[in-house]
Amino acid sequence: MDIRNAIKEWKAGKFRPVYVLYGKDRYRMRECSNTLIELLLTKEERELGVVRFDTSETAIEEAVLEAETLPFFASRKVVIIRDQSVLAASGGKEGGKIEHGTDKLLAYLSNPCESSVVVFHVLAEKLDERRKVVKLLKEQDALLSFQELQEAELVQWTIRRAEEQGRRMNGEAAELLLARTGTNMQQLAHEVDKLCLHAGESGAITADVVEALIASTVEEDVFALIDAMASLKVDKALKLYGELLLRREEPIKIAALIARQFRIMLQVKELEGQRYSPQQMAGHIGLHPYAVKLAAEKAKKFSVTDLGRYLNQLAELDYKMKTGKVDKTLGLELFLLSLAA
């Protein structure tokens, strides 16, 4: 089932008996179930009309029994089931000590209670499609996938969130916010709301506003530092390094972050050589596709040999800094200068 179509159905007053929300994007999963609750129940009904279970703590039979029970002081009931063992492809990692009677769930799905809406929050990227219950839910078109948004989708989502609050945000501002905040949807939403509050009714959010209000992260500054050294902009790189030190960032931590970025760039270059797609690289490395895209752009300025050599130098520098054989601040500064040599 498509998420947008599901919300259209809800706004039209049509609710299916069961929904299964799964994927990496936990923030949008929560937002989706909150939207369902808001459209299905009145404010007065929500306190008693929403019941929550966790299959790592409770057998699925108890949740089914609750769904079969008529609601009290509410027209409908929403049963939220947090799951990582009944439907997930990685089933058994959590809740392994609890035996779940999925036969009860199968029987309920064949004849669900009209006054209840069951919502599964499956904390896994994929469902175990070998299981009868998953096959039945798929036949009933109850599955809602929440995979991570791509860069363009994240930018559009950010702009839409500002528009929903009566503000205007351009693409440049959204991209800068994404670069500074990262791809965590909850953090991104929080920063958009903060910018909207500053802009005021019908206000505009520009890149200058984002620059002034949203602090750059250490990771972003490290990325900029590496880029400056690779572009032979020594003054800019040393200025960025000085700003990090003024923020009381430890040279050892900065060196570790530089090593992490070099390691990611090296992995990206090697995977590009094997003709991996950006999406495949993201899955292999364990990063968001947007982070992989940024790393791929920066990696163009370095060869595989150079990246390997810098990683070895950083490993040696880390040892010397931790054993007191070199002054931490000066040692990292000399390494940065060597990049532009």
C-alpha positions in Angstrom: 0.0 0.0 0.0 1.2 3.5 -0.8 1.5 5.8 2.2 -0.2 8.7 0.5 -3.1 6.6 -0.6 -3.5 5.3 3.0 -3.7 8.8 4.3 -6.2 9.8 1.6 -8.4 6.8 2.8 -8.1 7.9 6.4 -9.1 11.5 5.5 -12.1 10.0 3.7 -13.1 8.1 6.8 -12.0 4.7 5.6 -9.8 2.6 8.0 -8.6 -0.9 7.4 -8.5 -3.4 10.3 -4.7 -3.9 10.2 -1.6 -1.9 9.1 2.0 -3.0 9.1 4.5 -0.1 9.2 8.1 -1.2 8.7 11.5 0.1 7.5 14.5 2.2 8.6 12.6 5.6 8.9 11.2 5.3 12.4 10.3 9.0 12.5 7.9 8.9 9.6 6.5 5.6 11.0 5.6 7.4 14.2 4.2 10.4 12.4 2.1 8.2 10.2 0.5 6.3 13.2 0.0 9.6 15.0 -1.9 10.9 11.9 -4.1 7.8 11.9 -4.9 8.2 15.6 -5.7 11.9 15.1 -8.1 11.2 12.2 -9.7 8.1 13.9 -10.2 9.3 17.5 -11.3 12.5 19.1 -9.0 14.2 21.7 -11.2 12.8 24.4 -11.1 9.3 23.1 -7.3 9.1 22.7 -6.4 8.5 26.3 -8.5 5.3 26.5 -8.7 4.5 22.8 -5.0 3.7 22.2 -3.4 0.6 23.7 0.3 -0.3 23.2 2.1 -3.6 23.2 5.7 -4.7 22.7 6.4 -8.3 21.4 9.7 -8.3 23.2 7.8 -8.2 26.5 4.3 -9.5 25.7 3.0 -12.5 23.7 1.1 -11.6 20.5 -1.9 -13.4 21.8 -2.5 -10.7 24.4 -2.5 -8.0 21.7 -4.9 -10.0 19.7 -7.2 -10.5 22.7 -7.2 -6.7 23.2 -8.1 -6.1 19.6 -11.0 -8.5 19.9 -12.3 -6.7 23.0 -14.8 -3.9 22.4 -13.6 -0.4 23.3 -14.7 1.5 26.4 -15.7 5.2 26.3 -14.5 5.4 22.7 -16.1 4.6 19.3 -13.0 2.8 18.0 -9.8 1.4 19.4 -6.2 1.6 18.1 -3.8 -1.2 19.1 -0.2 -0.3 18.5 2.2 -3.3 18.5 5.9 -2.6 18.6 7.5 -5.7 17.0 10.9 -7.1 16.1 10.2 -10.8 16.5 6.8 -11.8 14.9 6.9 -10.2 11.5 10.5 -9.0 11.0 13.0 -10.7 8.8 15.4 -10.5 11.7 12.9 -12.1 14.0 14.1 -13.6 17.2 16.8 -11.0 18.0 14.5 -9.5 20.5 11.8 -11.3 22.4 13.4 -14.6 21.7 12.4 -15.9 25.1 8.7 -15.3 24.5 6.7 -17.8 22.4 4.2 -16.1 20.1 1.1 -17.9 19.0 0.8 -16.6 15.5 -2.1 -19.0 14.9 -4.2 -16.6 17.0 -3.1 -13.7 14.9 -3.8 -15.6 11.6 -7.3 -16.3 12.9 -7.9 -12.7 13.8 -6.7 -11.4 10.4 -9.3 -13.7 8.8 -12.0 -12.2 10.9 -10.9 -8.9 12.4 -13.0 -6.8 14.9 -14.7 -3.9 13.2 -14.2 -1.6 16.2 -10.4 -2.0 16.3 -7.5 -0.9 14.1 -4.2 -2.8 14.7 -1.0 -1.0 13.8 2.3 -2.9 13.8 5.5 -0.9 14.1 8.1 -3.4 12.8 11.6 -2.3 13.7 13.3 -3.9 10.8 14.1 -3.0 7.2 12.4 -6.0 5.8 9.6 -8.5 6.7 10.0 -12.2 6.8 7.9 -13.1 3.7 8.3 -16.8 4.4 5.8 -16.6 7.3 2.1 -17.3 6.7 1.1 -14.2 8.6 3.2 -11.9 6.5 1.9 -13.5 3.3 -1.7 -12.9 4.4 -1.0 -9.3 5.4 0.6 -8.8 2.0 -2.5 -10.2 0.3 -4.7 -7.8 2.4 -2.5 -4.9 1.2 -1.7 -3.9 4.8 2.0 -3.2 4.3 3.4 0.3 4.5 7.1 0.6 3.8 9.1 3.5 5.3 12.5 3.4 3.7 15.0 6.3 4.1 14.3 9.2 1.9 16.9 10.1 -0.8 18.5 13.5 -0.9 16.0 15.1 -3.3 13.1 13.7 -1.3 14.6 15.0 2.0 14.9 18.5 0.5 11.3 18.4 -0.7 10.1 17.0 2.7 11.9 19.9 4.5 10.3 22.5 2.2 6.9 20.9 2.6 7.2 20.9 6.4 7.9 24.7 6.3 5.0 25.3 3.9 2.6 23.4 6.3 3.5 26.0 8.9 2.9 28.9 6.5 6.6 29.6 5.7 8.6 29.7 2.5 11.9 27.8 2.3 13.9 27.7 -0.9 16.0 24.7 -2.1 19.3 26.3 -1.2 18.2 26.8 2.4 16.9 23.2 2.6 20.1 21.8 1.2 22.3 23.8 3.7 20.0 22.7 6.5 20.4 19.1 5.5 24.2 19.4 5.3 24.3 20.9 8.8 21.7 18.8 10.5 22.2 15.5 8.8 19.6 12.9 7.7 18.0 12.2 11.1 14.4 13.1 10.4 13.6 13.9 14.0 16.5 16.4 14.3 15.7 17.8 10.9 12.0 18.4 11.8 13.1 20.1 15.1 15.4 22.5 13.2 12.7 23.3 10.6 10.3 24.1 13.3 12.9 26.4 15.0 13.5 28.2 11.7 9.7 28.6 11.1 9.3 30.1 14.6 12.1 32.6 13.8 10.6 33.5 10.4 7.2 34.2 11.7 3.8 34.1 9.9 4.3 34.0 6.1 8.1 34.5 6.6 10.8 33.3 4.3 13.7 31.0 5.3 16.8 31.6 3.2 20.3 30.1 3.2 21.5 33.2 5.1 18.9 32.5 7.9 20.0 28.8 8.1 23.7 30.0 8.2 23.0 32.3 11.1 20.7 30.1 13.2 21.9 26.5 12.6 25.3 25.7 14.0 27.6 23.6 11.8 28.4 20.1 13.2 32.0 18.9 13.9 31.6 16.4 11.1 30.6 19.2 8.7 33.6 21.3 9.7 36.0 18.3 9.4 34.6 17.6 5.9 35.2 21.3 5.0 38.7 21.2 6.5 39.6 18.1 4.3 38.1 19.8 1.2 40.1 23.0 1.9 43.4 21.1 2.2 42.7 19.0 -0.9 42.1 22.3 -2.8 45.3 23.8 -1.4 43.4 26.4 0.6 45.8 26.2 3.5 44.7 29.4 5.2 41.0 28.3 5.2 41.9 24.9 6.5 44.0 26.2 9.4 41.2 28.7 10.2 38.7 25.9 10.4 41.1 23.9 12.6 41.5 26.9 14.9 37.7 27.3 15.2 37.4 23.6 16.2 40.0 24.1 18.8 38.2 27.2 20.1 35.1 25.1 20.5 37.2 22.9 22.8 37.2 19.9 20.3 40.0 17.5 21.2 42.7 17.0 18.4 42.5 13.3 19.0 38.7 13.4 18.2 39.3 15.6 15.2 41.9 13.2 13.9 39.5 10.3 14.4 36.8 12.1 12.4 39.2 12.9 9.6 40.3 9.2 9.5 36.6 8.2 9.4 35.9 10.5 6.4 39.0 9.2 4.6 37.9 5.6 5.3 34.5 6.3 3.9 36.0 7.9 0.8 38.3 5.0 0.3 35.4 2.5 0.5 33.3 4.6 -1.9 36.1 4.7 -4.5 36.7 0.9 -4.2 32.9 0.2 -4.6 32.7 2.6 -7.5 35.4 0.6 -9.2 33.2 -2.5 -8.7 30.3 -0.5 -10.3 28.1 -0.4 -7.2 25.2 2.0 -7.4 25.0 4.8 -4.7 22.1 2.9 -3.1 24.2 -0.3 -3.0 27.2 1.5 -1.6 25.0 3.1 1.1 23.8 -0.4 2.2 27.3 -1.9 2.1 28.9 0.9 4.1 25.9 1.4 6.4 25.4 5.1 5.7 22.5 7.2 4.3 22.7 7.6 0.5 23.1 11.4 1.0 26.3 10.9 3.1 27.6 8.5 0.4 27.0 11.1 -2.3 28.9 13.8 -0.3 31.8 11.4 0.3 31.9 10.4 -3.4 32.1 14.1 -4.4 35.0 14.7 -2.0 36.8 11.5 -3.0 37.3 12.7 -6.6 40.1 14.9 -5.3 42.1 11.9 -3.9 43.5 8.7 -5.3 43.1 5.3 -3.6 46.8 5.3 -2.9 46.7 8.7 -1.3 43.7 7.8 0.9 45.4 4.6 2.1 48.6 6.5 2.9 46.8 9.2 4.8 45.0 6.6 6.9 48.3 5.0 7.8 49.7 8.4 8.8 46.7 9.1 10.9 47.0 5.7 12.7 50.6 6.5 13.5 49.7 10.1 14.6 46.9 8.7 16.8 49.4 6.4 18.5 51.9 9.3 19.0 49.3 11.7 20.4 48.0 9.1 22.9 51.4 8.1 24.1 52.6 11.7 24.4 55.3 11.4 21.8 54.0 14.4 20.0 52.0 17.5 21.0 48.4 16.8 20.0 47.6 20.2 18.6 50.9 20.7 16.7 50.9 17.1 15.5 47.5 17.3 13.8 48.4 20.8 12.4 51.5 19.3 10.7 49.5 16.5 9.3 47.0 18.9 7.8 49.9 20.9 6.2 51.3 17.7 4.7 48.0 17.2 2.9 48.5 20.4 0.9 52.2 19.8 0.4 
